[in-house]
């Protein structure tokens, strides 16, 4: 039986669609709910420049035509950097406009020392966000910030893993290495260490400024029984590889490079400790709730997290890890030792899994689309 047509949603994002798990989860959820969803990434809009103001100008200039050409009922801007082009297309097509703030874009660390760039993006938000028909974001802290600054109301749709249980995971060959000893997710959490008795610390995500990768590398000085796996790429990847190579314990550090979501989901449950560290470098990081927290919860991996509001709240409420007491490598090592001193069981993660479940969050997403399409002439 053919699905009822509910509307056409065109999403725009400025980054690489292959590894943007939030956009892919949203696309899949809305498609399964009966919407015709088109996602346009940076590869769908020709640009001569790969970064900087020229790139954003070209991107948004191209989006205004490319999005409109898809004949949307709803235009869905992912983050502030696609909002101008999406607003233009929605205005031209007389359709609904949604903006999803994955972060506090004007407050990301990379532009904290660029006051004019910050002013530009703040001006874009101040002008266009109140004109959106629906606004959503990843954490309560970000939603409250925009409420106070712009007087707008945002729906919080947390960036959670789509993995529903450990039994849904089927790890393949381990990027951690032959010595990991992980044969599957049924391995008791207390017996994950490999033949050499080493515990695996896993950092997954962008290797960018303020992500604490250097802390993790330095922490191994005080953790002789541990090895570190860094899964991801980013602006500082090569610098961190060089930094790690200069350490006497470099043989206990591995870099996987960028992994596809399926590869990352296979790797995650093989770790002993998940590292989720951000330096307090601007409000975007301060209020962040990284998606890897949900990944670690679903995979039953205890975490070490930075002492920032959203991350601390999850770990403290559900007792699924330890909070770093100070922003330095020694504090990371001490938090890892506290995690490893405890015998963890899958039952320790049940309450967190019930709350941090994408099946609950995606209904909020579908409700937004349903409400907007009900007021749109299809």
N, C-alpha and C positions, 0 to 999 in steps of 0.2 A: 504494500500500500504506500502510495506516494505521500511524503510529509507535507503538511500544510505550510504554505509559504508565509512566514511571519514578518519578513522585512530584510533589507539588505544593509549590512553594516560594513563600512570601510574603515579599517584601522591603519594608522600611520605611525611609524617608529623610525628613529634616526640611526639605529644601530644594526647589528648583524642579526638577522632573524633566526639563524641556525642555533644560537645559544641563548636567545632571550626566552627563558622559561615562562615568565609571567605572561607575555603576549601570547605564546603558544597555548598556555592553559586557558586563557580567556577565549582565544579563537576556537579551541576544541569544545569548551563548555557551551558557547553560544551556538556553534554549529550543531551540536547534539540536541540543543533545545529547539532547533528548527529554523535558525536564522542563516541567511546566506552571507558568509563572512569573507571579506577580501582583506588581506594584510599587505600593506606596501612598506617595504624597507628601503634602506639607502640605495640598494642596487636597482630599485625600480624607478628612481628619479635620477637622471644623468646629472652629474656634477663634475666640474673640472678640478675642484679642490677637495681634499680629504678631511680637512679640519679647519678650525678658525671661523671668523665671522663670514668669510666668503662662502664657506661650505654651508653654513646655516641659511644664508641669504639665498643661495642657489637651491637648497633643499626646499625651503618654504615656497619659493617662487614656483618651483616645479610641482609641489604638492597641490597648489591651488587649482591647477589644471588636471593633474593626474587623478586626484581624489574625485573631483567633479565628474570626470569621464566615466567613472564606475557607476554612476547613477545611484548614490546612496540614499537611504532613508535616515540613517544615523552616521555621522562622521565621528570617529573615535580617535582623539589625539592622545598618544602616549608620551607624556612628559611635556614640559614647557617648550622644548625646542622644536616641536612639530605643531604647536598651537596656532601660530599665525597663519600658516598655510591651510590648516584644517578649518580655522574660523572663516577664512576667505571662501573656501569651497562650500562650507555649510551655508554661509550667507548667500552665495550665488545660487545654490540649489534650493534654498528655502527649506532646509531640513534640520534635524536636531543635531546638537553638538555635545559630545561628551569629552571630558578631559580626565585622564588618569595620571596622577602625579606619583611616579615611582619613587621619587625623592624630593627633597626641597632643592629644586634645581639651582636657584641663585645662591645657595649656601654650600655647594659642593666644594671640597678642599681645593680643587684645581683652580678656582677663580676667586679665592678669598683675598688674594693680593692684586686683583684686577677690578678696582672700584667702578670703572666705566662699564665693564662687561656685566657686573652685578646689577648696576642701575638699569641697563637695557632689559635684562630678563625680569627684573622686578617690575619694570614698567609694562612689559608684555603681560605679566600676570595680573597686575592691577587693572589693566584695561580690559583684558579678554576673559579672565576667569569668571567674573560676575555675569558675563553674557552667555556662559555655558548653560545648557539645559540640565546637565547632571555632572557632578564632580565626584571622583573617588580617589582614594590613596591607600597606602600600605600600612599606616600605623595611626593610632590615636593621637600621638604627639604631633605628627605632621598636620592632621586634621584640625587640631586645636590651634596650632600656629596660624593656619590660614583663616580660621574663624576670627581670631583676634586681629589679624592684620588686614583682612579684606572683607570680613563680615559674611563669608560664604559658608555653606554647610556641605560637608563632604561625607560620603559613605566610605567606611573603612572596609576594604576587601584585602585581607592579609595575604601576603605572598607566600603561600604554603605549598608544600610538596603535594603532588598528585598521587603519591604512593600511599595506599590505604593500609598496608600492613607489611610486616617483614616477609610474610609468606608470598607476597606478590613479587619479590625480588629474586632474580636468578643470576647471581654474579658469574661473569665469564672469567677469562684469564685476568689475573690481578696486576694492575699497574704498580702495585705496591712492591711486588717482587716475589721470587720463588720462595723466599724464606718466610713469607707471611703466615703460611700454614692455614689460611682461611679456605675452607672448602664449601661454605654456604652459610646462609643466614640462620640456619638452625644451630650453629655453633653457640654454646653458652657464652654469654657476654664475658664471663670471667676467664674463659679459655681461648681468647682470640689471639694471644701472642704466638708468634711463630717459633720455629725450631730453635732459633738463637735466643729465645726468651725476651726479645725486644718488643716493647709496646709501640704501636704506630700512632703518631699524631698526624691528623689530616687537616690541612688548610685547603678549602676549595673556594674559588671565586677569583675576582680580578686581582692581579698583582699590581696595585696602584698605590699612590701616596696615601699614607695614613691607615693602611690595612693591617699593620702589625706583623708582616712577614719577617721583617728583620728581628723583631722580638722573638718570634718562634725559632729562628735560626740561632740566635744567641742563647735562648733558653736551654738548648741541648748541652751547653757547657755544664749545667747542673743536673742533667738528666742522662747519665751514661747508659741507662737501659732503654732508651727511646730512640726512635728514628722519626724523621719528619718527611711527609709527602706534601708537596705543594701542587695542587691540581688547578690549573688555570693559566691564563696569559694576561698581559696588561702592559702598561707603559713602563713599569719597572722590572719586568721579567728578566731581561738580560743583566740589569744591574744587580738584582738579587741572586742570580746564578753566580756572578762574579764574587759577590759578597760571601756567598756560601762556600765557594771553592777555596777561599782564603782561610777558612776555619780548619783547625786540626781535626774536627769531627765531620768534615765534608762528606766522608763516605757514608754517613748516616742521613743524608739529605737527598731527596729525589724530586725532580721537577717533571711533571707529566706533560706540560703544555696544555693547550685548550682541549677539553673533552666534550664530546656530544652529550646531551642530557642522559641518554641511555647508558653510556659508559660511566658517567658520574654516579648514576643511581646504582650501578653494579659495584662501584668502588666504595661508596660511602659506608655500607654496613660492615666492611672489613676493617674499619679503623677501631682503635681502642679509645681515642679521645678526639673529639671534633673541636677545632679552634675557630672561634668567631670573634675576631678582634678588630676594633676600630679605634683610632685615636680621636679624641674629642676636638676635631678640627672643623668647626662650623656646625650649624644646626642640622644640616642634612644628615651627617653622621650621628649627631647627638640623639636624634629621634628615630634612627633607623631600626628596622626589624628585618634583618637579612633573611632571604628565603632559605639559606642553608641551616638556619635554626630549625625550621620545619623539616628539612631533609634529615637532620640528625635525630630529631625526635622520632620520626617515622621509622628510621633505621635502628633505633635503640642504641644510639651512640651518645654517651655522656659528653657534656661540653665544658669548655673553658671560654667564658665570654667577658667582654669589657664591661666595666662598671658604668653603663649608660642605661637610661630609664627603661626603654622597651625590652632590651635584651635581659637586663637584670630582673625585670618583672617576671618573665617566663621562667628563668632558671630558679629563682627564689620560690615562685608559686608552686611549681611542680617538682622541685628538687631533682632536676635532671642534669646537674653539673655544678660548677663552681664559678664564682665571680672573681675576676682579677682585682686584687686589693689596691694595687698601684699600677700606673702605666709604665711598666718596664719589663725587661726580660726575666729578671729574677722573680718578680711576682707571677709571671706566666708559669715559670718552672714550679713554683710553690703550689699554684692552683692545680697544675697537672699532677703533682705528687698527691694532693688531696683526693683527686678523682681516682687515681690508680690504687690508692689505699683502700678503696671501698669495693666490695663485691657487688657488681651490678647484675640485675636480672631484668628480663623483658617486662615483668610486671611493674617495674619502677617507672615505665614510660606510658602505662595505659591511660592515666588521667590526661596527660598532655596530648596523647594521640587523639583522644575523644574530642578535645577542644580544638586542637590545631589540625583540623580535617578539611581538606579542600572541598569535599562534597558539601559541607556546610557553607563555606565561603562562596562557592560558585552560584548558589541560589540567590545571593545578594546581587550578583552580576546579572543574572537572568531577569530578576525583578526590575532592574534599571532599564534593560532593553524593552521589556514588556510594557512598562509604563510609558516610555517614550514612543514606542510604535503604536500604542493605543490612541495617541493624540496626533499621529501622522497619517495622512491619507496615502495608503499604499496602492 
